[in-house]
Amino acid sequence: MSNSRIDYSEKYADDANEYRHVILPKELAKTLPKNRLLTEAEWRGIGVQQSRGWQHYAIHRPEPHILLFRRPLGTDPQSGRVDPELERQAREEYKHQFGIIRK
């Protein structure tokens, strides 16, 4: 990873949310608030680029330059709102992926 580049993980999911983590350059991370989560305006303001609906939900204390994001399954990436049909499809895919049911 370049020291000046923001890196994005692949998305991963559980039965309720999809997740991703964003790795910031350590120098950039040093400028961020230490004891609270970032608002969408703040993380977009430092250059994090992702579709709508993502929420910074946890601080990974051992590595504060890694931001943890989540959004509900079925979130429409254009509106940031949960679409019931997208949610149903995402839940079915999750169940299929983990052998809970067969397609």
C-alpha atoms as an extended CHARMM CRD file, in Angstrom:
* protein
*
       103  EXT
         1         1  MET       CA              0.0000000000        0.0000000000        0.0000000000  PROA      1               0.0000000000
         2         2  SER       CA              1.2310000000        3.4660000000       -0.8420000000  PROA      2               0.0000000000
         3         3  ASN       CA              1.6080000000        5.7580000000        2.1570000000  PROA      3               0.0000000000
         4         4  SER       CA             -0.6170000000        8.3810000000        0.5300000000  PROA      4               0.0000000000
         5         5  ARG       CA             -3.4160000000        6.1880000000       -0.7970000000  PROA      5               0.0000000000
         6         6  ILE       CA             -6.7530000000        5.2090000000        0.7190000000  PROA      6               0.0000000000
         7         7  ASP       CA             -7.3920000000        1.4590000000        0.3070000000  PROA      7               0.0000000000
         8         8  TYR       CA            -10.7760000000       -0.2450000000        0.4200000000  PROA      8               0.0000000000
         9         9  SER       CA            -11.5430000000       -3.8310000000        1.4030000000  PROA      9               0.0000000000
        10        10  GLU       CA            -13.9280000000       -6.0600000000       -0.4480000000  PROA      10              0.0000000000
        11        11  LYS       CA            -17.4050000000       -6.0460000000        1.0520000000  PROA      11              0.0000000000
        12        12  TYR       CA            -18.3420000000       -8.8430000000        3.4390000000  PROA      12              0.0000000000
        13        13  ALA       CA            -21.6500000000       -9.5630000000        5.1780000000  PROA      13              0.0000000000
        14        14  ASP       CA            -23.5820000000      -11.2450000000        7.9260000000  PROA      14              0.0000000000
        15        15  ASP       CA            -27.3350000000      -11.8340000000        8.0060000000  PROA      15              0.0000000000
        16        16  ALA       CA            -28.1440000000       -8.1760000000        8.7410000000  PROA      16              0.0000000000
        17        17  ASN       CA            -25.4000000000       -5.9200000000        7.3300000000  PROA      17              0.0000000000
        18        18  GLU       CA            -22.6880000000       -5.6440000000        4.7670000000  PROA      18              0.0000000000
        19        19  TYR       CA            -19.3160000000       -4.3670000000        5.9100000000  PROA      19              0.0000000000
        20        20  ARG       CA            -16.0820000000       -2.9980000000        4.5720000000  PROA      20              0.0000000000
        21        21  HSD       CA            -13.0080000000       -1.4500000000        6.0630000000  PROA      21              0.0000000000
        22        22  VAL       CA            -11.0730000000        1.4880000000        4.7320000000  PROA      22              0.0000000000
        23        23  ILE       CA             -7.3500000000        1.8410000000        5.3590000000  PROA      23              0.0000000000
        24        24  LEU       CA             -6.1610000000        5.4240000000        5.5910000000  PROA      24              0.0000000000
        25        25  PRO       CA             -2.5910000000        6.6340000000        5.2890000000  PROA      25              0.0000000000
        26        26  LYS       CA             -1.3150000000        6.7900000000        8.8860000000  PROA      26              0.0000000000
        27        27  GLU       CA             -0.4180000000       10.4770000000        8.5820000000  PROA      27              0.0000000000
        28        28  LEU       CA             -4.0040000000       11.2960000000        7.5860000000  PROA      28              0.0000000000
        29        29  ALA       CA             -5.3970000000        9.1910000000       10.4190000000  PROA      29              0.0000000000
        30        30  LYS       CA             -3.3780000000       11.2080000000       12.9480000000  PROA      30              0.0000000000
        31        31  THR       CA             -5.5060000000       14.2780000000       12.1040000000  PROA      31              0.0000000000
        32        32  LEU       CA             -8.8310000000       12.5920000000       12.9300000000  PROA      32              0.0000000000
        33        33  PRO       CA            -10.8020000000       12.7490000000       16.1950000000  PROA      33              0.0000000000
        34        34  LYS       CA             -9.6370000000        9.9680000000       18.5100000000  PROA      34              0.0000000000
        35        35  ASN       CA            -12.6810000000        9.1910000000       20.6660000000  PROA      35              0.0000000000
        36        36  ARG       CA            -15.6860000000        9.3460000000       18.3950000000  PROA      36              0.0000000000
        37        37  LEU       CA            -17.0110000000        8.0480000000       15.1080000000  PROA      37              0.0000000000
        38        38  LEU       CA            -16.8500000000       10.1450000000       11.9600000000  PROA      38              0.0000000000
        39        39  THR       CA            -19.9320000000       11.6110000000       10.3550000000  PROA      39              0.0000000000
        40        40  GLU       CA            -20.5040000000       11.0040000000        6.6690000000  PROA      40              0.0000000000
        41        41  ALA       CA            -19.4780000000       14.5930000000        5.9250000000  PROA      41              0.0000000000
        42        42  GLU       CA            -16.2020000000       14.0540000000        7.8350000000  PROA      42              0.0000000000
        43        43  TRP       CA            -15.1750000000       10.8000000000        6.1640000000  PROA      43              0.0000000000
        44        44  ARG       CA            -16.1410000000       12.1050000000        2.7360000000  PROA      44              0.0000000000
        45        45  GLY       CA            -14.2300000000       15.2940000000        3.5580000000  PROA      45              0.0000000000
        46        46  ILE       CA            -10.9660000000       13.3830000000        4.0550000000  PROA      46              0.0000000000
        47        47  GLY       CA            -11.3590000000       11.6420000000        0.7050000000  PROA      47              0.0000000000
        48        48  VAL       CA            -13.1540000000        8.3710000000        1.4850000000  PROA      48              0.0000000000
        49        49  GLN       CA            -15.2920000000        7.5680000000       -1.5550000000  PROA      49              0.0000000000
        50        50  GLN       CA            -18.0630000000        4.9920000000       -1.4280000000  PROA      50              0.0000000000
        51        51  SER       CA            -21.7080000000        4.7230000000       -2.3580000000  PROA      51              0.0000000000
        52        52  ARG       CA            -24.4950000000        5.9380000000       -0.0950000000  PROA      52              0.0000000000
        53        53  GLY       CA            -25.7210000000        4.2920000000        3.0640000000  PROA      53              0.0000000000
        54        54  TRP       CA            -22.3810000000        3.4890000000        4.7340000000  PROA      54              0.0000000000
        55        55  GLN       CA            -21.9300000000        4.3370000000        8.4200000000  PROA      55              0.0000000000
        56        56  HSD       CA            -18.6470000000        4.5140000000       10.3460000000  PROA      56              0.0000000000
        57        57  TYR       CA            -19.6680000000        2.2050000000       13.1960000000  PROA      57              0.0000000000
        58        58  ALA       CA            -16.5720000000        1.3010000000       15.2210000000  PROA      58              0.0000000000
        59        59  ILE       CA            -13.0680000000        2.4380000000       16.1150000000  PROA      59              0.0000000000
        60        60  HSD       CA            -10.4240000000       -0.2610000000       15.8400000000  PROA      60              0.0000000000
        61        61  ARG       CA             -8.2060000000        0.9700000000       18.6780000000  PROA      61              0.0000000000
        62        62  PRO       CA             -5.0790000000       -1.0920000000       17.8270000000  PROA      62              0.0000000000
        63        63  GLU       CA             -5.1100000000        0.3480000000       14.2980000000  PROA      63              0.0000000000
        64        64  PRO       CA             -6.9760000000        3.6850000000       14.2900000000  PROA      64              0.0000000000
        65        65  HSD       CA             -6.0630000000        4.2560000000       10.6290000000  PROA      65              0.0000000000
        66        66  ILE       CA             -8.5430000000        1.4950000000        9.7110000000  PROA      66              0.0000000000
        67        67  LEU       CA            -12.1180000000        2.7870000000        9.5340000000  PROA      67              0.0000000000
        68        68  LEU       CA            -14.8940000000        0.1990000000        9.9220000000  PROA      68              0.0000000000
        69        69  PHE       CA            -18.1000000000        0.7500000000        7.9530000000  PROA      69              0.0000000000
        70        70  ARG       CA            -21.4310000000       -1.0490000000        7.7070000000  PROA      70              0.0000000000
        71        71  ARG       CA            -24.8150000000       -0.6400000000        6.0920000000  PROA      71              0.0000000000
        72        72  PRO       CA            -27.9970000000       -2.7220000000        6.2090000000  PROA      72              0.0000000000
        73        73  LEU       CA            -28.3400000000       -5.4980000000        3.6510000000  PROA      73              0.0000000000
        74        74  GLY       CA            -30.3710000000       -4.3160000000        0.6810000000  PROA      74              0.0000000000
        75        75  THR       CA            -29.2530000000       -0.6900000000        0.8380000000  PROA      75              0.0000000000
        76        76  ASP       CA            -29.7170000000        1.0080000000       -2.5160000000  PROA      76              0.0000000000
        77        77  PRO       CA            -26.2760000000        2.4860000000       -3.3240000000  PROA      77              0.0000000000
        78        78  GLN       CA            -27.8650000000        5.4510000000       -5.1200000000  PROA      78              0.0000000000
        79        79  SER       CA            -30.3090000000        6.5530000000       -2.4090000000  PROA      79              0.0000000000
        80        80  GLY       CA            -28.7180000000        5.1020000000        0.7330000000  PROA      80              0.0000000000
        81        81  ARG       CA            -32.1030000000        3.6590000000        1.7330000000  PROA      81              0.0000000000
        82        82  VAL       CA            -32.9970000000        0.0090000000        2.2300000000  PROA      82              0.0000000000
        83        83  ASP       CA            -34.9760000000       -1.3590000000       -0.7120000000  PROA      83              0.0000000000
        84        84  PRO       CA            -37.1410000000       -4.3010000000        0.4500000000  PROA      84              0.0000000000
        85        85  GLU       CA            -36.5160000000       -6.2910000000       -2.7360000000  PROA      85              0.0000000000
        86        86  LEU       CA            -32.7530000000       -5.7060000000       -2.6160000000  PROA      86              0.0000000000
        87        87  GLU       CA            -32.8150000000       -6.6940000000        1.0650000000  PROA      87              0.0000000000
        88        88  ARG       CA            -34.6760000000       -9.9460000000        0.2760000000  PROA      88              0.0000000000
        89        89  GLN       CA            -32.1890000000      -10.7660000000       -2.4910000000  PROA      89              0.0000000000
        90        90  ALA       CA            -29.1910000000       -9.9850000000       -0.2720000000  PROA      90              0.0000000000
        91        91  ARG       CA            -30.5210000000      -12.1500000000        2.5650000000  PROA      91              0.0000000000
        92        92  GLU       CA            -31.1780000000      -15.0460000000        0.1790000000  PROA      92              0.0000000000
        93        93  GLU       CA            -27.6560000000      -14.7260000000       -1.2270000000  PROA      93              0.0000000000
        94        94  TYR       CA            -26.2000000000      -14.6920000000        2.2900000000  PROA      94              0.0000000000
        95        95  LYS       CA            -28.1430000000      -17.8350000000        3.2290000000  PROA      95              0.0000000000
        96        96  HSD       CA            -27.0910000000      -19.5800000000        0.0230000000  PROA      96              0.0000000000
        97        97  GLN       CA            -23.4410000000      -18.5770000000        0.4750000000  PROA      97              0.0000000000
        98        98  PHE       CA            -23.2820000000      -20.0800000000        3.9450000000  PROA      98              0.0000000000
        99        99  GLY       CA            -25.3200000000      -23.1830000000        3.2380000000  PROA      99              0.0000000000
       100       100  ILE       CA            -28.2940000000      -22.1310000000        5.3490000000  PROA      100             0.0000000000
       101       101  ILE       CA            -30.6450000000      -22.8570000000        2.4300000000  PROA      101             0.0000000000
       102       102  ARG       CA            -30.2470000000      -23.8630000000       -1.1690000000  PROA      102             0.0000000000
       103       103  LYS       CA            -31.2600000000      -21.6450000000       -4.0740000000  PROA      103             0.0000000000
